[in-house]
Amino acid sequence: MSISYLVTGGAGFLGINLIRFLLAKGQQVTSLDIVPFHHGDVVQEIRMVTGDARDRGAVERAMEGVQVVVHTAAALPLYPARDIFTTNVEGTRTVLDVACEGNIDRVIHISTTAVYGIPDHHPVIETDPLRGLGPYGISKARAEEVCGEYRSMGMCSPILRPKSFL
């Protein structure tokens, strides 16, 4: 059975590799990214929406016909602090809000281990306190709080916390 996915940040490293994986599994994929999509190996197989996760209209267009959202879009640590917070927190809120209004009940949020700050023990486990450092770590912890708000309203919003991608 084919499922229709939206991958925000689809032109990024994680996004494109997730898209390739989903396509190999026979799934339908839409990509939302602020930059044009130039991955020639899959460009003909997906629906592309160029837009910002902070732009409600772009998110609404991208979610048309979608069943599951994987939210990988983020402003990385090298961006200005204002862009980091608006993208990572308010962009996440926009994605979740549009999904909620569109009756999409599963939004998988890609966070980061940066939400733990500098751990004082290892291994870190998911119930450890979130102590993000700097705009990026703090913004990703706040985005997880936004996911918690939607989870409390009944949305399935799992959070994955990968390490850095190389």
DOZADREN-545195 format. One line per 5 residues: their letters; for each residue x, y, z of N, C-alpha, C. Coordinates in steps of 0.05 Angstrom, whole numbers, plus 5000, padded with zeros to 4 digits. Example, Ala and Ser with C-alpha at 12.3 -4.5 7.8 and 13.67 -1.06 7.14 Angstrom:
AS = 5264/4886/5156/5246/4910/5156/5264/4934/5156 ~ 5257/4955/5142/5273/4979/5143/5258/5001/5157 .
//
This chain:
MSISY = 5017/4976/5000/5000/5000/5000/5018/5025/5000 ~ 5013/5042/4981/5028/5067/4979/5017/5089/4997 ~ 5035/5102/5011/5028/5124/5028/5040/5149/5016 ~ 5027/5172/5019/5036/5197/5009/5050/5213/5031 ~ 5075/5219/5027/5092/5233/5047/5098/5261/5038 .
LVTGG = 5100/5279/5057/5113/5305/5053/5138/5305/5069 ~ 5160/5312/5055/5186/5315/5069/5193/5344/5067 ~ 5192/5358/5090/5201/5386/5091/5232/5385/5092 ~ 5244/5405/5079/5273/5404/5077/5283/5382/5059 ~ 5267/5376/5038/5273/5353/5021/5298/5356/5004 .
AGFLG = 5308/5380/5000/5332/5384/4985/5357/5381/5002 ~ 5354/5379/5028/5377/5377/5046/5388/5348/5047 ~ 5409/5344/5061/5422/5318/5062/5404/5296/5073 ~ 5391/5301/5096/5373/5281/5106/5349/5278/5088 ~ 5338/5301/5080/5314/5301/5063/5316/5284/5038 .
INLIR = 5337/5289/5023/5340/5275/4997/5345/5245/5002 ~ 5360/5238/5022/5364/5210/5027/5339/5196/5037 ~ 5322/5210/5052/5296/5199/5061/5278/5196/5036 ~ 5278/5216/5019/5262/5215/4994/5270/5190/4978 ~ 5296/5186/4974/5305/5163/4959/5296/5137/4972 .
FLLAK = 5297/5135/4998/5288/5112/5012/5258/5107/5008 ~ 5242/5128/5012/5213/5125/5009/5206/5117/4980 ~ 5219/5129/4961/5213/5121/4933/5220/5092/4928 ~ 5243/5083/4939/5251/5055/4935/5230/5036/4948 ~ 5215/5046/4967/5194/5030/4980/5167/5033/4967 .
GQQVT = 5167/5048/4944/5142/5051/4929/5123/5072/4939 ~ 5133/5090/4956/5116/5111/4967/5115/5136/4949 ~ 5095/5152/4953/5092/5177/4939/5104/5199/4956 ~ 5118/5218/4944/5132/5238/4959/5129/5266/4947 ~ 5124/5285/4966/5125/5313/4960/5148/5324/4976 .
SLDIV = 5163/5342/4964/5185/5356/4978/5178/5386/4980 ~ 5182/5396/5004/5180/5425/5009/5207/5435/5017 ~ 5218/5454/5003/5244/5465/5011/5246/5493/5001 ~ 5261/5509/5015/5264/5537/5009/5282/5541/4984 ~ 5298/5521/4979/5316/5523/4955/5305/5505/4933 .
PFHHG = 5310/5511/4908/5300/5494/4886/5313/5466/4889 ~ 5297/5447/4880/5305/5418/4882/5321/5411/4858 ~ 5346/5401/4861/5363/5395/4838/5373/5367/4838 ~ 5360/5348/4851/5370/5321/4852/5358/5306/4828 ~ 5374/5305/4807/5365/5293/4781/5356/5265/4782 .
DVVQE = 5366/5249/4802/5359/5221/4802/5331/5216/4811 ~ 5318/5236/4824/5290/5232/4833/5271/5255/4825 ~ 5282/5275/4812/5266/5299/4807/5240/5293/4791 ~ 5241/5273/4774/5217/5266/4758/5197/5249/4774 ~ 5205/5239/4797/5189/5220/4811/5174/5232/4835 .
IRMVT = 5179/5257/4841/5166/5270/4864/5152/5295/4856 ~ 5135/5304/4874/5122/5330/4871/5138/5350/4888 ~ 5145/5372/4875/5162/5391/4889/5147/5417/4894 ~ 5150/5428/4918/5139/5454/4924/5163/5470/4935 ~ 5169/5492/4922/5191/5509/4931/5178/5530/4950 .
GDARD = 5186/5530/4975/5174/5548/4994/5187/5544/5021 ~ 5179/5561/5039/5190/5562/5066/5170/5550/5086 ~ 5181/5534/5105/5163/5522/5125/5150/5543/5143 ~ 5160/5568/5142/5147/5589/5157/5124/5602/5142 ~ 5121/5595/5116/5101/5606/5098/5077/5588/5098 .
RGAVE = 5056/5596/5111/5032/5579/5113/5021/5570/5086 ~ 5021/5588/5067/5011/5582/5040/5027/5560/5027 ~ 5053/5562/5029/5071/5542/5018/5067/5515/5031 ~ 5064/5515/5058/5060/5490/5072/5033/5478/5065 ~ 5012/5495/5062/4986/5484/5054/4987/5471/5026 .
RAMEG = 5001/5484/5007/5004/5473/4980/5019/5446/4982 ~ 5040/5445/4998/5056/5421/4999/5041/5398/5012 ~ 5022/5404/5030/5008/5383/5045/4983/5372/5030 ~ 4977/5383/5007/4954/5374/4992/4958/5344/4985 ~ 4939/5328/4994/4939/5299/4987/4959/5283/5003 .
VQVVV = 4971/5294/5024/4991/5280/5040/4979/5266/5063 ~ 4990/5243/5070/4981/5228/5093/4999/5229/5117 ~ 5025/5231/5112/5046/5232/5134/5066/5254/5127 ~ 5074/5269/5147/5094/5290/5144/5119/5282/5159 ~ 5142/5285/5146/5168/5282/5160/5181/5310/5158 .
HTAAA = 5182/5323/5181/5192/5351/5183/5222/5352/5188 ~ 5237/5354/5167/5266/5355/5170/5277/5383/5166 ~ 5260/5402/5157/5270/5429/5151/5279/5443/5177 ~ 5302/5456/5175/5313/5470/5198/5333/5491/5189 ~ 5336/5512/5204/5357/5531/5200/5380/5522/5218 .
LPLYP = 5403/5517/5206/5426/5505/5220/5441/5526/5236 ~ 5460/5517/5253/5474/5536/5271/5488/5559/5258 ~ 5495/5557/5233/5510/5579/5220/5491/5602/5211 ~ 5465/5598/5213/5446/5619/5205/5444/5640/5228 ~ 5435/5664/5221/5430/5684/5242/5409/5674/5262 .
ARDIF = 5412/5682/5287/5395/5672/5309/5366/5676/5303 ~ 5358/5699/5292/5330/5704/5286/5319/5684/5266 ~ 5334/5677/5245/5326/5657/5226/5324/5629/5238 ~ 5342/5624/5256/5342/5598/5270/5316/5595/5286 ~ 5309/5615/5302/5285/5613/5318/5260/5613/5302 .
TTNVE = 5258/5630/5282/5233/5631/5266/5230/5606/5250 ~ 5251/5595/5239/5249/5571/5223/5243/5547/5241 ~ 5260/5543/5261/5259/5519/5277/5235/5517/5296 ~ 5226/5540/5306/5204/5540/5325/5178/5547/5310 ~ 5177/5570/5298/5152/5579/5285/5146/5563/5259 .
GTRTV = 5167/5555/5245/5163/5537/5222/5152/5510/5230 ~ 5161/5500/5252/5151/5475/5262/5121/5478/5270 ~ 5115/5500/5283/5087/5506/5291/5069/5508/5266 ~ 5079/5521/5246/5063/5523/5221/5058/5496/5209 ~ 5079/5480/5207/5076/5453/5196/5055/5437/5212 .
LDVAC = 5058/5437/5238/5039/5422/5255/5011/5433/5253 ~ 5008/5459/5252/4982/5472/5251/4968/5465/5225 ~ 4982/5467/5203/4970/5460/5177/4963/5430/5176 ~ 4980/5414/5187/4974/5385/5188/4949/5380/5205 ~ 4947/5393/5227/4924/5389/5245/4898/5398/5231 .
EGNID = 4899/5421/5218/4875/5431/5204/4868/5413/5180 ~ 4888/5400/5169/4884/5382/5146/4878/5353/5153 ~ 4875/5348/5179/4870/5321/5190/4892/5301/5183 ~ 4916/5311/5182/4939/5294/5179/4948/5287/5207 ~ 4946/5262/5215/4949/5255/5243/4977/5247/5251 .
RVIHI = 4996/5247/5232/5024/5239/5239/5044/5258/5226 ~ 5058/5272/5244/5080/5290/5236/5105/5281/5251 ~ 5124/5270/5237/5149/5260/5249/5168/5284/5249 ~ 5176/5292/5273/5194/5315/5275/5223/5306/5279 ~ 5240/5316/5262/5268/5310/5264/5282/5332/5280 .
STTAV = 5290/5325/5304/5304/5343/5322/5334/5338/5321 ~ 5347/5338/5343/5375/5335/5345/5384/5328/5373 ~ 5407/5315/5376/5417/5312/5403/5428/5338/5415 ~ 5429/5359/5399/5437/5385/5409/5418/5396/5430 ~ 5394/5384/5432/5375/5392/5453/5385/5386/5481 .
YGIPD = 5404/5367/5483/5415/5360/5509/5438/5378/5519 ~ 5447/5396/5501/5470/5413/5509/5495/5396/5511 ~ 5511/5401/5531/5535/5386/5536/5529/5366/5559 ~ 5524/5341/5552/5516/5322/5573/5538/5318/5594 ~ 5529/5313/5618/5548/5307/5640/5550/5277/5645 .
HHPVI = 5537/5261/5627/5538/5232/5630/5532/5219/5602 ~ 5540/5194/5600/5534/5179/5576/5526/5151/5584 ~ 5508/5138/5570/5494/5149/5547/5472/5168/5556 ~ 5465/5186/5537/5443/5204/5541/5418/5188/5534 ~ 5396/5191/5549/5371/5178/5543/5349/5198/5538 .
ETDPL = 5328/5190/5525/5308/5209/5516/5294/5224/5539 ~ 5295/5214/5563/5282/5227/5586/5300/5247/5600 ~ 5325/5249/5591/5344/5268/5603/5334/5297/5597 ~ 5340/5315/5615/5330/5343/5611/5341/5356/5586 ~ 5325/5373/5574/5333/5387/5550/5347/5413/5558 .
RGLGP = 5372/5416/5551/5387/5440/5559/5403/5450/5535 ~ 5388/5455/5513/5401/5464/5489/5419/5488/5493 ~ 5442/5488/5479/5460/5511/5480/5459/5527/5455 ~ 5461/5553/5457/5461/5569/5433/5434/5569/5419 ~ 5431/5587/5400/5405/5590/5386/5395/5564/5374 .
YGISK = 5412/5548/5362/5404/5523/5349/5393/5503/5369 ~ 5409/5496/5389/5400/5477/5409/5375/5485/5424 ~ 5374/5511/5431/5351/5522/5446/5326/5521/5427 ~ 5329/5528/5402/5306/5529/5384/5296/5501/5379 ~ 5313/5481/5377/5304/5454/5372/5290/5443/5397 .
ARAEE = 5298/5450/5421/5284/5442/5445/5257/5455/5446 ~ 5255/5480/5438/5229/5494/5437/5211/5482/5416 ~ 5222/5474/5393/5206/5461/5373/5194/5435/5383 ~ 5210/5421/5399/5199/5396/5411/5176/5402/5430 ~ 5177/5425/5444/5155/5433/5461/5130/5438/5445 .
VCGEY = 5134/5450/5421/5111/5454/5403/5099/5428/5395 ~ 5116/5408/5389/5106/5381/5382/5090/5370/5405 ~ 5099/5375/5430/5085/5366/5453/5057/5378/5456 ~ 5055/5403/5448/5028/5417/5448/5009/5402/5429 ~ 5018/5395/5406/5001/5382/5386/4996/5353/5394 .
RSMGM = 5016/5341/5407/5012/5313/5417/4990/5313/5438 ~ 4989/5334/5455/4968/5335/5476/4940/5339/5464 ~ 4939/5348/5439/4913/5351/5425/4906/5326/5409 ~ 4923/5305/5411/4916/5280/5398/4932/5273/5373 ~ 4950/5291/5364/4966/5285/5340/4988/5266/5347 .
CSPIL = 4994/5248/5330/5017/5231/5333/5042/5246/5322 ~ 5059/5254/5340/5082/5270/5332/5108/5259/5345 ~ 5118/5237/5335/5143/5226/5345/5166/5245/5339 ~ 5186/5244/5356/5209/5261/5354/5234/5243/5352 ~ 5250/5248/5331/5275/5233/5328/5298/5253/5333 .
RPKSF = 5318/5244/5348/5341/5262/5355/5367/5251/5344 ~ 5372/5253/5319/5398/5243/5308/5421/5261/5316 ~ 5445/5250/5314/5469/5265/5317/5474/5281/5291 ~ 5496/5295/5289/5502/5310/5265/5505/5292/5241 ~ 5497/5303/5218/5500/5288/5193/5525/5297/5179 .
L = 5541/5278/5169/5565/5285/5155/5564/5275/5126 .
//
